[in-house]
Amino acid sequence: MRLPISSGCELNGTDRLEALFDTNIIIDYLNGIPESRAELARYRRVFISPITFVEVLVGTSQASDVTVRAFLARFTMAELSTATLEAAIRLRKEYRIRVPDALVWAAAEVHGLLIVTRNTRDFPAEHPSVRVPYTLP
């Protein structure tokens, strides 16, 4: 993981959009993938789900934990309410996706947010609430 994270991401994009970012985009940012930095910069308000928070921090070293937590604190946490849980059940049944992905998508849906991800296996790229901004080789 390449840090520091302070060089490059302006979280106040000019598109005046709001989006919830899936774990893979956040990890890409932390690994210095330029496309992820550009994507984050597009949005006025950026969100993550508690699932992404956990998934990202599980992969940190003791040395990078504080820095990564500081980066994640720049995002608004989309709560997992009862409505989110019900939406996750529906999405899991409809799309047959894994429960963590259903929870992430449901958090975006309930909060009226676009979900930004590279995960086209679990999130259909053609769905109007899903944005796949780039792929990696």
Secondary structure as UniProt FT lines:
FT   TURN            6..8
FT   STRAND          17..21
FT   HELIX           23..30
FT   TURN            31..32
FT   HELIX           34..41
FT   STRAND          43..48
FT   HELIX           50..58
FT   TURN            62..64
FT   HELIX           65..72
FT   TURN            73..74
FT   STRAND          76..77
FT   HELIX           82..95
FT   HELIX           99..110
FT   TURN            111..112
FT   STRAND          114..116
FT   TURN            120..122
FT   TURN            125..126
FT   TURN            128..129
FT   STRAND          130..131
//
